[in-house]
Amino acid sequence: MPSDASDNLRKFLESDDLAMITMGLSMAKGSADASRQTLGLILGLYMFHGDKEIRSLAKTAFTKLAPSVPKRIVRKYWQAEYRTQSWVWDGWMQKMVSDVDEAGINPVYFLTGVLVTGDEDNRGAIIGILEKIKAVDESSTVVAALVQMIGSVSRYQTTNLTNEKAAIALIEKIGGELAVDALVGLLGNNLKINEAVADSLGTLGDVRVVEPLISVLSSDSKFVARALGILGDDRAVGPLIEILVGIFNSYKTYSYGRKDFDTVIEALVMLGDKKAIEPLVKGLDIVPRGLQDSIIDAISLLLDGLEVDAKEMENLRRFLIGEDAGMRGMGLSMLKGILTEP
């Protein structure tokens, strides 16, 4: 079958409209298309579609089109009642998927279909199976299904996101622009999803994601801050400083309002911009002495690389991290003079 006809058939078989699917199954039987892709799509409809009539039509099409070996494998492993039974995903389906794949039918298509429509309890097992399939040509199908699954999470859901985090990790593993674009599209209102996505985006290392990450940066988003530090783009310096100042100001209130600042500081150190030194020094005026170690260490690290002699550096460091606020103010004046020198 020509590629354009095959693509058209796929649109019918992947449709949400029952009439379109019915037409697609009729087209498949008439064309005698027994490609890996087509048989995988039809098998998915036969095994897992929610409409009984579609399952019956798909079974007829599969029986007509599939070679004898795949048909024998399906008869060996599959019964209609398994569609709603979760136990089949505990090893049983892994064996069937492996055998079907070896027999020349692409299992990605029926796995991604049930990933979206199937039971929450089974999704972890399905993602685990997908991880083991070498499906480079079907990466877009896998990613689209994973994104659809993750996108169903509500804004306020913060627990039981194990499957969603596994799905994000699989998208990261697939990699490339496809994965980056998909992950950016998942950034939104759910903090836990944002954190998992940011962790993956930092690993993938594409600086195109800096602005989207900044858009979801908050005092609670540690992984977003860390990803921005890893990406090393100067656009993140200002927003991170703004978050850091806000966190420091929380220390002026009661203890329950305090936020952890270490991750934001680490990100600023990774970026290495000297503009971060001033807000860090001013933070020493606010944060209790017993919690200042990471601030002092960050100031010292950011001072490294300044083109000053050893004696001047020693004095500058002593002034900036000293216990006296007046001395720290003098240190900031010294620093500004150094940074503005031609």
C-alpha positions in Angstrom: 0.0 0.0 0.0 1.4 3.5 -0.9 2.6 5.5 2.1 -0.1 8.2 1.7 -2.8 5.5 1.6 -1.3 3.9 4.7 -1.3 7.2 6.5 -4.9 7.8 5.6 -5.9 4.3 6.8 -4.1 5.0 10.1 -6.2 8.2 10.6 -9.4 6.1 10.3 -8.2 3.4 12.6 -7.0 5.9 15.3 -10.2 8.0 15.1 -12.5 8.4 18.1 -15.5 8.2 15.8 -17.0 4.7 15.6 -18.1 5.2 12.0 -14.6 6.3 11.0 -13.1 3.2 12.7 -15.7 1.0 11.0 -14.8 2.5 7.6 -11.1 2.1 8.4 -11.5 -1.6 9.2 -13.4 -2.1 5.9 -10.6 -0.3 4.0 -8.0 -2.5 5.7 -9.7 -5.7 4.7 -10.2 -4.5 1.1 -6.6 -3.3 0.7 -5.2 -6.5 2.2 -2.7 -4.3 4.1 -0.9 -6.6 6.5 1.9 -4.2 7.5 3.3 -4.2 11.1 1.6 -0.9 11.7 -1.8 -1.8 10.4 -2.0 -5.2 12.1 -0.9 -3.5 15.4 -3.7 -1.0 15.2 -6.3 -3.6 14.3 -5.1 -5.9 17.1 -5.4 -3.0 19.5 -9.0 -2.4 18.4 -9.7 -6.2 18.6 -8.3 -6.5 22.1 -9.1 -3.3 23.9 -11.7 -1.0 22.2 -14.6 -0.1 24.4 -17.2 -0.8 21.8 -18.2 -4.5 21.4 -19.1 -4.1 17.7 -15.8 -2.5 16.9 -14.0 -5.3 18.7 -15.9 -7.9 16.6 -15.2 -6.1 13.3 -11.5 -5.8 14.3 -11.3 -9.5 15.1 -12.7 -10.3 11.7 -10.2 -8.0 10.0 -7.3 -9.4 12.0 -8.3 -13.0 11.3 -8.4 -12.2 7.5 -5.1 -10.1 7.3 -2.7 -11.6 9.9 -0.3 -14.4 9.0 -0.8 -17.8 10.7 1.9 -17.3 13.3 0.6 -14.0 14.8 -2.9 -15.5 14.9 -1.7 -18.5 16.7 0.1 -16.3 19.3 -3.1 -14.2 19.9 -5.2 -17.4 20.4 -2.6 -18.7 22.8 -2.5 -15.6 25.0 -5.8 -13.8 24.6 -9.4 -14.3 25.8 -12.1 -11.6 25.5 -12.6 -11.4 29.2 -8.9 -10.5 29.8 -9.7 -7.0 28.5 -11.0 -5.9 32.0 -8.7 -8.1 34.1 -5.6 -6.4 35.6 -3.7 -9.6 36.3 -2.9 -10.1 32.6 -0.4 -7.2 32.8 1.6 -8.9 35.5 4.0 -10.7 33.2 1.4 -12.4 30.9 1.1 -9.5 28.5 4.9 -9.0 28.5 5.2 -12.5 27.0 2.5 -11.9 24.4 4.0 -8.5 23.4 7.4 -10.1 22.9 6.0 -13.0 20.8 3.8 -10.7 18.7 6.7 -8.3 18.1 8.9 -11.2 16.9 6.1 -12.4 14.7 6.0 -9.1 12.7 3.2 -7.2 14.4 4.0 -3.8 15.9 2.8 -4.0 19.6 3.3 -0.2 20.2 -0.1 0.6 18.7 -2.2 -1.6 20.8 -0.2 -0.8 23.9 -0.5 3.0 23.5 -4.2 2.6 22.9 -4.8 0.8 26.2 -2.4 3.2 27.9 -4.8 6.0 27.3 -8.1 4.1 27.8 -7.1 1.4 30.2 -7.2 1.2 34.0 -4.9 3.3 36.1 -3.6 0.3 37.9 -2.3 -1.2 34.6 -0.6 1.9 33.3 2.7 1.3 35.2 3.0 -2.2 33.7 2.3 -0.9 30.2 4.9 1.9 30.5 7.4 -0.7 31.7 6.6 -2.9 28.6 7.0 0.1 26.3 10.4 0.9 27.8 11.6 -2.4 26.6 10.4 -2.1 23.0 12.8 -0.6 20.4 10.2 1.5 18.6 12.2 4.4 17.1 9.9 4.8 14.1 6.9 4.9 16.4 8.3 7.4 18.9 5.7 10.0 18.0 2.9 7.5 18.7 4.4 6.6 22.1 5.0 10.2 23.1 1.5 11.3 22.1 -0.1 8.6 24.2 2.1 9.3 27.2 1.3 13.1 26.9 -2.4 12.3 26.7 -2.2 10.2 29.8 -0.2 12.8 31.8 -2.4 15.6 30.6 -5.4 14.0 32.4 -3.9 14.9 35.8 -5.8 17.6 37.6 -4.2 20.8 38.8 -4.5 19.9 42.5 -3.6 16.2 42.3 -0.3 15.7 44.2 -0.4 12.1 45.2 -0.4 8.8 43.2 1.6 10.2 40.3 3.9 7.3 40.0 2.7 6.3 36.6 2.9 9.9 35.3 6.5 10.3 36.5 7.4 7.0 34.8 5.8 8.3 31.6 7.8 11.5 31.8 11.0 9.5 32.3 10.1 7.4 29.2 9.6 10.6 27.2 13.0 11.8 28.4 14.5 8.4 27.4 13.1 8.8 23.9 14.8 12.1 23.7 15.3 14.6 20.8 13.2 17.5 19.8 10.1 15.4 19.9 10.6 14.7 23.7 11.6 18.3 24.4 8.5 19.8 22.7 6.2 17.2 24.4 7.6 17.9 27.9 7.4 21.7 27.5 3.7 21.2 26.6 3.2 19.4 29.9 4.3 22.4 32.0 1.3 24.0 33.6 -0.5 24.3 36.9 0.4 21.0 38.6 3.5 21.6 40.7 4.5 17.9 40.9 4.2 17.4 37.2 6.2 20.6 36.6 9.0 19.3 38.9 9.3 15.9 37.1 9.2 17.6 33.7 11.8 20.2 34.7 14.1 17.4 36.0 13.9 15.7 32.6 14.3 19.0 30.6 17.4 19.8 32.6 18.8 16.4 31.6 18.0 16.8 27.9 19.8 20.2 28.0 17.9 22.1 25.3 18.1 25.9 26.0 14.9 26.5 24.1 13.1 25.4 27.3 14.5 28.2 29.5 11.6 30.6 29.0 8.9 28.0 29.6 10.7 26.9 32.7 10.9 30.5 34.0 7.2 30.8 33.4 6.5 28.0 36.1 9.3 29.0 38.4 8.2 29.6 42.0 9.6 29.4 45.5 8.4 25.8 45.7 9.8 24.5 42.4 13.2 23.1 43.3 13.6 21.0 40.2 12.7 24.0 38.0 15.4 26.1 39.6 17.9 23.2 39.3 17.1 22.7 35.6 17.6 26.4 35.0 21.0 26.2 36.7 22.0 23.2 34.6 21.0 24.8 31.4 23.3 27.7 32.1 21.4 30.4 30.3 21.8 34.0 31.6 18.0 34.7 31.1 17.4 32.7 34.3 19.6 34.9 36.5 17.0 37.7 37.1 14.0 35.4 37.8 16.1 33.2 40.2 17.3 36.2 42.1 13.7 37.4 42.4 12.7 34.1 43.8 15.7 34.0 46.2 14.8 37.5 47.5 11.3 36.4 48.1 12.4 33.3 50.0 14.8 35.4 52.2 11.9 37.8 53.0 9.9 34.8 54.2 12.4 34.6 57.0 11.1 37.9 58.3 7.8 36.1 59.1 7.0 33.2 61.4 8.9 30.0 60.8 6.0 28.2 59.0 6.3 30.7 56.2 10.0 29.9 55.5 11.1 28.3 52.3 14.2 26.3 51.5 16.7 28.4 49.5 19.6 26.0 48.9 18.4 24.8 45.5 17.9 28.3 44.2 21.4 29.3 45.5 22.9 26.2 43.8 21.3 27.2 40.5 22.7 30.7 40.8 26.2 29.4 41.5 26.0 27.1 38.5 25.1 30.2 36.4 28.0 32.0 37.9 26.7 35.6 37.4 28.2 38.0 39.9 24.9 39.9 40.2 23.8 37.2 42.5 26.4 38.2 45.2 24.5 41.3 46.4 21.2 39.6 47.2 23.1 36.8 48.8 25.0 39.2 51.0 21.8 41.0 51.9 20.3 37.6 52.8 22.8 37.4 55.6 21.0 40.3 57.2 17.8 38.2 57.3 18.6 34.5 57.6 19.5 33.3 61.1 23.3 32.7 61.6 22.9 29.0 62.0 21.3 28.7 58.5 23.8 30.8 56.6 26.5 28.3 55.6 25.2 27.7 52.1 24.9 31.4 51.5 28.4 32.1 52.6 29.7 29.2 50.5 27.9 30.6 47.5 29.3 34.0 47.9 32.8 32.6 48.1 32.3 30.5 45.0 30.9 33.5 43.0 33.9 35.6 44.1 36.2 33.2 42.5 37.4 34.4 39.1 37.4 38.1 40.0 40.5 39.8 38.6 41.9 41.2 41.8 45.0 40.5 43.7 45.1 38.0 46.6 45.1 40.7 49.3 42.1 42.6 47.9 40.2 39.3 47.5 40.9 38.4 51.1 39.6 41.8 52.3 36.6 41.6 50.0 35.7 38.1 51.2 36.1 39.1 54.8 33.9 42.1 54.5 31.1 40.4 52.5 30.7 37.4 54.8 31.5 39.0 58.1 29.0 39.2 61.0 28.8 43.0 61.0 26.1 44.4 58.6 28.0 47.7 58.2 31.1 45.8 57.1 29.1 43.8 54.6 27.7 47.1 53.2 31.3 48.3 52.7 32.1 45.0 51.0 29.3 45.5 48.5 30.6 49.0 47.7 34.0 47.5 47.1 32.5 44.8 44.9 30.5 47.4 42.8 33.7 49.3 42.2 35.5 46.2 41.0 32.7 45.1 38.7 32.4 48.5 37.1 36.1 49.0 36.4 36.8 49.2 32.7 
